[in-house]
């Protein structure tokens, strides 16, 4: 337990401004505005910059994304993709397929990250028109769960 504080990482963010996801596009790297970036219970760390998270410690991280498009949008397909170290190799497509009206895409997964590994979130949508995720209700959380052995 003595190392728990030293190993803590919590990053919470909302989507930045007006990001347009092109209808049936190939994927847009999402940009984020930090609500909280705490490492070792301190504030104003730089583990998360320019839409990319850099793991400050080796460990298991829970990465959760929620994209909200509004109550009148019907998506027929959509993807949330986590890119690890600039490549889908080691990353994953977390969500795909049809989504109902009032479209919210939620996805989460635990990743084993080494110190210095990077994570970026990409999204696509097919709804018949370009869409902008709601900046307040579109969220990202990254929480370090445990050391990796």
MARFILO-68853 format. One record per atom (N, C-alpha, C, O, CB): x, y, z. Coordinates in pm, whole numbers, padded with zeros to 5 digits, always signed. Glycine has a CB too. Example, Ala and Ser with C-alpha at 12.3 -4.5 7.8 and 13.67 -1.06 7.14 Angstrom:
+01319-00569+00780 +01230-00450+00780 +01320-00330+00780 +01424-00332+00846 +01131-00447+00905 +01285-00225+00708 +01367-00106+00714 +01290+00003+00787 +01341+00114+00804 +01408-00060+00572 
end
This chain:
+00081-00120+00000 +00000+00000+00000 +00085+00126+00000 +00036+00232-00039 -00092+00000+00119 +00207+00117+00041 +00291+00237+00050 +00312+00301-00086 +00330+00423-00094 +00426+00203+00113 +00311+00222-00194 +00334+00276-00328 +00208+00324-00397 +00215+00377-00508 +00401+00174-00412 +00090+00306-00335 -00034+00340-00403 -00039+00487-00443 -00070+00519-00558 -00152+00307-00314 -00008+00576-00351 -00014+00719-00385 +00084+00753-00497 +00051+00829-00587 +00016+00804-00262 +00202+00698-00490 +00301+00727-00592 +00255+00680-00730 +00297+00735-00832 +00434+00661-00556 +00169+00579-00733 +00128+00520-00860 -00005+00570-00913 -00050+00522-01017 +00121+00373-00845 -00069+00665-00847 -00203+00704-00890 -00199+00795-01012 -00115+00885-01024 -00276+00773-00776 -00294+00770-01103 -00311+00853-01222 -00461+00861-01250 -00527+00758-01264 -00231+00796-01347 -00514+00982-01258 -00654+01003-01293 -00659+01120-01391 -00615+01230-01359 -00744+01030-01166 -00712+01095-01511 -00729+01199-01611 -00875+01198-01655 -00926+01095-01699 -00631+01179-01733 -00941+01311-01643 -01080+01326-01689 -01084+01441-01789 -01020+01543-01768 -01177+01352-01569 -01160+01424-01897 -01164+01528-02001 -01298+01528-02073 -01369+01427-02079 -01051+01507-02101 -01331+01646-02128 -01448+01662-02215 -01397+01692-02355 -01286+01742-02373 -01543+01776-02164 -01480+01662-02455 -01444+01693-02594 -01421+01842-02608 -01489+01924-02546 -01554+01645-02692 -01324+01878-02690 -01289+02017-02713 -01377+02077-02820 -01380+02029-02933 -01141+02031-02751 -01449+02183-02786 -01523+02264-02881 -01601+02190-02987 -01668+02091-02957 -01431+02352-02948 -01594+02238-03110 -01672+02184-03223 -01585+02096-03310 -01522+02144-03405 -01733+02298-03306 -01582+01968-03279 -01509+01873-03362 -01609+01804-03453 -01707+01746-03407 -01432+01769-03274 -01584+01809-03581 -01679+01752-03677 -01631+01613-03717 -01517+01593-03761 -01693+01843-03803 -01722+01516-03701 -01698+01381-03750 -01770+01369-03884 -01893+01369-03889 -01746+01272-03648 -01693+01358-03992 -01748+01350-04126 -01833+01224-04140 -01795+01116-04096 -01635+01351-04232 -01949+01241-04203 -02035+01126-04228 -01959+01020-04309 -01905+01050-04415 -02164+01169-04303 -01956+00897-04259 -01890+00784-04324 -01741+00811-04349 -01683+00757-04443 -01959+00752-04456 -01680+00895-04265 -01538+00927-04279 -01448+00816-04228 -01496+00715-04174 -01506+01056-04207 -01318+00835-04244 -01223+00731-04207 -01181+00739-04061 -01113+00648-04013 -01101+00740-04294 -01218+00843-03990 -01183+00854-03848 -01123+00988-03815 -01040+01041-03890 -01087+00744-03809 -01165+01043-03704 -01117+01173-03657 -01053+01153-03520 -01112+01094-03431 -01233+01277-03651 -00930+01204-03505 -00865+01201-03374 -00936+01303-03286 -00940+01422-03319 -00711+01231-03384 -00991+01257-03174 -01063+01347-03086 -00968+01428-03000 -00866+01378-02952 -01160+01269-02997 -01003+01554-02983 -00927+01645-02897 -01005+01665-02768 -01128+01660-02768 -00901+01782-02969 -00934+01688-02659 -00996+01690-02527 -00953+01812-02447 -00841+01860-02461 -00963+01564-02450 -01043+01860-02363 -01014+01965-02265 -01015+01898-02129 -01115+01841-02087 -01117+02084-02273 -00902+01907-02060 -00892+01840-01931 -00981+01904-01827 -00985+02027-01813 -00749+01841-01883 -01052+01820-01755 -01128+01862-01638 -01043+01838-01515 -01045+01915-01420 -01265+01787-01629 -00966+01729-01520 -00879+01692-01409 -00765+01608-01463 -00787+01517-01543 -00957+01615-01298 -00644+01637-01421 -00526+01560-01458 -00442+01548-01331 -00361+01634-01300 -00444+01629-01576 -00463+01440-01260 -00396+01421-01131 -00302+01302-01138 -00341+01191-01175 -00500+01400-01019 -00179+01327-01103 -00079+01222-01089 -00018+01241-00951 +00028+01350-00916 +00030+01228-01204 -00018+01135-00874 +00031+01144-00735 -00046+01248-00656 +00012+01315-00571 +00180+01176-00734 -00174+01263-00684 -00261+01357-00615 -00218+01502-00633 -00254+01588-00552 -00266+01324-00468 -00142+01531-00736 -00103+01669-00766 -00186+01716-00884 -00252+01636-00950 +00050+01680-00798 -00184+01844-00911 -00259+01898-01024 -00165+01950-01130 -00045+01964-01109 -00353+02009-00977 -00223+01979-01247 -00153+02044-01358 -00036+01961-01410 +00071+02016-01440 -00104+02180-01315 -00055+01832-01422 +00046+01748-01484 +00027+01747-01635 -00073+01797-01685 +00041+01605-01428 +00123+01691-01705 +00117+01695-01851 +00113+01556-01913 +00168+01535-02022 +00236+01771-01905 +00050+01459-01846 +00039+01324-01903 -00055+01323-02022 -00053+01228-02101 -00009+01225-01797 -00138+01425-02037 -00239+01429-02143 -00227+01563-02216 -00260+01668-02161 -00382+01410-02085 -00179+01558-02341 -00164+01681-02420 -00196+01652-02566 -00174+01542-02616 -00020+01737-02406 -00249+01753-02633 -00279+01747-02777 -00357+01622-02816 -00330+01561-02920 -00150+01752-02855 -00454+01584-02732 -00538+01469-02763 -00471+01335-02743 -00528+01232-02779 -00583+01479-02902 -00352+01333-02685 -00278+01209-02663 -00240+01196-02517 -00187+01290-02456 -00151+01204-02753 -00267+01078-02460 -00228+01047-02323 -00095+00972-02326 -00079+00879-02405 -00338+00964-02250 -00001+01011-02242 +00126+00941-02226 +00131+00882-02086 +00120+00955-01988 +00247+01036-02252 +00147+00752-02077 +00148+00685-01947 +00271+00728-01866 +00384+00708-01911 +00146+00532-01965 +00250+00786-01747 +00363+00826-01665 +00425+00710-01588 +00537+00721-01539 +00320+00934-01569 +00351+00599-01578 +00398+00480-01507 +00353+00356-01584 +00254+00361-01658 +00344+00476-01360 +00425+00247-01569 +00380+00118-01619 +00265+00071-01531 +00270+00084-01409 +00496+00015-01621 +00162+00015-01593 +00050-00035-01515 -00069-00069-01601 -00062-00064-01724 +00010+00066-01411 -00178-00103-01534 -00305-00131-01601 -00392-00008-01591 -00415+00044-01482 -00375-00255-01539 -00442+00038-01706 -00521+00160-01714 -00660+00129-01770 -00672+00060-01871 -00449+00266-01801 -00762+00180-01704 -00898+00173-01757 -00921+00297-01842 -00908+00409-01793 -01004+00161-01642 -00956+00277-01969 -00982+00387-02061 -01129+00379-02101 -01172+00279-02158 -00888+00382-02188 -01205+00484-02069 -01349+00485-02096 -01384+00610-02176 -01342+00721-02141 -01431+00480-01964 -01460+00592-02284 -01500+00700-02373 -01652+00699-02387 -01713+00593-02402 -01431+00687-02512 -01712+00816-02382 -01855+00830-02409 -01873+00944-02507 -01842+01059-02477 -01935+00855-02277 -01924+00912-02627 -01953+01013-02730 -02103+01037-02733 -02181+00943-02745 -01900+00969-02871 -02143+01163-02721 -02285+01197-02722 -02313+01289-02840 -02252+01395-02854 -02328+01265-02588 -02406+01247-02927 -02438+01323-03048 -02569+01398-03041 -02600+01474-03132 -02441+01231-03165 -02647+01380-02935 -02774+01452-02923 -02893+01361-02941 -02882+01250-02992 -02780+01563-03022 -03008+01411-02900 -03128+01328-02896 -03191+01305-03033 -03274+01214-03047 -03229+01392-02806 -03155+01383-03134 -03220+01370-03265 -03133+01300-03368 -03175+01285-03483 -03257+01506-03317 -03013+01255-03330 -02922+01191-03425 -02941+01040-03421 -02946+00980-03313 -02775+01227-03393 -02952+00978-03540 -02956+00833-03550 -02833+00786-03626 -02817+00816-03745 -03088+00785-03619 -02748+00713-03559 -02630+00657-03624 -02663+00518-03675 -02728+00440-03606 -02509+00653-03527 -02619+00488-03797 -02636+00352-03848 -02507+00272-03830 -02510+00149-03836 -02675+00355-03996 -02397+00340-03808 -02270+00274-03777 -02180+00374-03708 -02192+00495-03728 -02202+00218-03907 -02091+00323-03626 -01996+00410-03559 -01886+00328-03494 -01907+00212-03459 -02066+00497-03455 -01770+00389-03478 -01656+00322-03418 -01589+00416-03319 -01579+00536-03342 -01557+00276-03526 -01543+00359-03210 -01452+00427-03118 -01326+00342-03119 -01331+00224-03084 -01514+00445-02971 -01216+00400-03157 -01092+00325-03172 -00985+00384-03081 -00964+00505-03080 -01045+00326-03318 -00919+00298-03005 -00806+00340-02922 -00679+00303-02996 -00656+00186-03029 -00811+00273-02779 -00596+00403-03022 -00469+00383-03091 -00358+00387-02987 -00343+00486-02915 -00447+00490-03203 -00280+00281-02980 -00170+00272-02883 -00038+00290-02957 -00010+00219-03054 -00172+00136-02807 +00041+00384-02911 +00173+00411-02970 +00165+00437-03120 +00252+00393-03196 +00267+00295-02943 +00059+00510-03163 +00046+00551-03301 +00000+00444-03397 +00002+00465-03518 +00175+00602-03347 -00043+00329-03345 -00082+00218-03432 -00200+00144-03374 -00217+00139-03252 +00036+00123-03454 -00283+00085-03460 -00392+00001-03412 -00336-00127-03349 -00404-00191-03269 -00489-00032-03526 -00213-00165-03386 -00149-00280-03324 -00130-00247-03176 -00060-00151-03142 -00013-00316-03394 -00191-00323-03091 -00186-00294-02947 -00303-00209-02903 -00331-00199-02783 -00057-00224-02912 -00373-00148-02998 -00495-00074-02968 -00614-00164-02995 -00599-00286-03007 -00504+00056-03052 -00732-00105-03005 -00850-00186-03028 -00964-00099-03079 -00974+00018-03043 -00891-00260-02900 -01050-00157-03163 -01176-00093-03197 -01273-00134-03088 -01312-00251-03079 -01228-00135-03342 -01313-00038-03005 -01393-00069-02888 -01540-00083-02917 -01610-00158-02849 -01374+00035-02785 -01589-00013-03017 -01733-00015-03041 -01756-00007-03190 -01692+00073-03259 -01804+00102-02968 -01845-00088-03239 -01883-00078-03380 -02025-00126-03395 -02078-00195-03308 -01787-00160-03471 -02087-00087-03506 -02221-00134-03534 -02327-00028-03518 -02297+00089-03495 -02253-00249-03447 -02451-00071-03529 -02565+00020-03528 -02587+00079-03389 -02567+00013-03287 -02691-00053-03574 -02629+00203-03388 -02660+00274-03265 -02795+00342-03286 -02824+00388-03396 -02548+00380-03228 -02878+00348-03185 -03013+00401-03197 -03018+00553-03195 -02917+00619-03174 -03100+00347-03086 -03138+00606-03218 -03161+00750-03209 -03131+00797-03068 -03153+00725-02971 -03306+00786-03248 -03079+00920-03057 -03033+00970-02928 -02895+00912-02903 -02863+00865-02794 -03132+00933-02813 -02815+00917-03009 -02693+00839-03016 -02591+00873-02908 -02545+00987-02896 -02631+00856-03148 -02557+00772-02832 -02446+00776-02737 -02362+00653-02767 -02414+00541-02772 -02496+00780-02586 -02233+00672-02786 -02142+00560-02802 -02058+00552-02676 -01987+00647-02642 -02053+00577-02931 -02065+00439-02606 -01985+00417-02485 -01893+00301-02508 -01932+00200-02567 -02076+00392-02362 -01770+00314-02463 -01674+00205-02477 -01570+00217-02367 -01529+00328-02330 -01608+00207-02617 -01526+00103-02314 -01415+00106-02218 -01341-00026-02225 -01394-00129-02265 -01467+00133-02074 -01215-00019-02184 -01130-00138-02181 -01011-00109-02092 -00970+00006-02078 -01084-00178-02324 -00957-00214-02033 -00834-00204-01954 -00717-00237-02046 -00718-00338-02117 -00838-00300-01829 -00615-00151-02045 -00494-00170-02124 -00375-00182-02032 -00368-00114-01929 -00474-00054-02222 -00281-00268-02067 -00151-00269-02000 -00062-00172-02076 -00036-00190-02195 -00089-00415-01995 -00015-00070-02007 +00070+00031-02068 +00205+00034-01998 +00213+00021-01876 +00003+00170-02063 +00309+00052-02076 +00441+00076-02020 +00462+00225-02006 +00398+00303-02077 +00552+00012-02108 +00549+00267-01917 +00581+00408-01903 +00622+00462-02040 +00708+00406-02107 +00694+00429-01797 +00559+00572-02081 +00589+00634-02210 +00497+00590-02324 +00496+00655-02429 +00729+00603-02247 +00419+00483-02305 +00323+00444-02409 +00220+00555-02427 +00187+00626-02332 +00252+00311-02372 +00170+00571-02550 +00071+00675-02578 -00062+00613-02621 -00067+00505-02679 +00123+00770-02687 -00169+00685-02590 -00304+00646-02625 -00374+00766-02688 -00371+00876-02633 -00383+00594-02500 -00437+00744-02804 -00521+00844-02869 -00654+00780-02902 -00662+00659-02925 -00452+00902-02997 -00760+00861-02905 -00895+00811-02933 -00941+00866-03067 -00936+00987-03091 -00994+00851-02819 -00986+00777-03155 -01042+00815-03285 -01188+00771-03289 -01226+00674-03224 -00960+00752-03402 -01268+00843-03366 -01409+00807-03379 -01456+00827-03522 -01406+00914-03594 -01496+00890-03282 -01553+00743-03562 -01621+00757-03691 -01770+00745-03666 -01813+00694-03562 -01571+00650-03794 -01847+00793-03761 -01992+00780-03751 -02053+00781-03890 -02000+00843-03982 -02052+00892-03665 -02165+00711-03903 -02246+00716-04025 -02389+00745-03983 -02453+00664-03916 -02236+00581-04108 -02437+00862-04021 -02573+00903-03983 -02646+00971-04098 -02764+01004-04086 -02568+00997-03864 -02576+00991-04211 -02635+01063-04322 -02589+01208-04329 -02616+01277-04427 -02785+01058-04313 -02519+01255-04224 -02471+01393-04220 -02348+01401-04128 -02328+01314-04043 -02583+01491-04172 -02267+01506-04146 -02157+01529-04053 -02216+01557-03915 -02323+01617-03903 -02067+01648-04102 -02144+01515-03810 -02193+01533-03673 -02083+01590-03584 -01965+01565-03605 -02244+01399-03615 -02125+01667-03486 -02035+01723-03386 -02075+01668-03250 -02185+01696-03203 -02039+01878-03388 -01987+01588-03185 -02020+01540-03051 -02039+01657-02955 -01967+01756-02962 -01911+01445-03000 -02136+01643-02865 -02161+01743-02763 -02038+01756-02674 -01993+01657-02616 -02288+01707-02680 -01983+01878-02662 -01858+01898-02589 -01871+01872-02440 -01774+01829-02377 -01809+02039-02611 -01985+01898-02381 -02001+01879-02237 -02026+01733-02202 -01973+01683-02103 -02115+01966-02184 -02106+01664-02283 -02146+01527-02251 -02062+01420-02319 -02088+01301-02300 -02287+01507-02287 -01963+01460-02397 -01868+01365-02453 -01747+01364-02362 -01681+01466-02344 -01829+01402-02602 -01717+01246-02303 -01616+01241-02197 -01514+01130-02220 -01540+01032-02289 -01683+01222-02062 -01398+01150-02159 -01291+01051-02157 -01240+01042-02015 -01215+01144-01950 -01176+01089-02257 -01223+00920-01966 -01156+00902-01837 -01047+00796-01854 -01065+00695-01921 -01257+00860-01725 -00933+00824-01791 -00820+00732-01789 -00777+00719-01644 -00737+00817-01581 -00701+00782-01881 -00786+00598-01592 -00754+00575-01451 -00659+00457-01441 -00686+00349-01493 -00882+00548-01368 -00546+00479-01373 -00451+00370-01350 -00506+00284-01239 -00530+00332-01128 -00308+00423-01315 -00525+00155-01267 -00586+00063-01173 -00485-00008-01084 -00510-00030-00965 -00666-00037-01246 -00370-00046-01143 -00274-00127-01066 -00139-00126-01135 -00126-00088-01251 -00325-00272-01051 -00038-00169-01060 +00094-00191-01117 +00087-00306-01212 -00001-00390-01201 +00199-00217-01008 +00179-00311-01306 +00190-00425-01397 +00316-00501-01362 +00422-00442-01341 +00192-00380-01547 +00305-00631-01355 +00423-00709-01319 +00485-00774-01439 +00586-00843-01426 +00388-00815-01218 
end
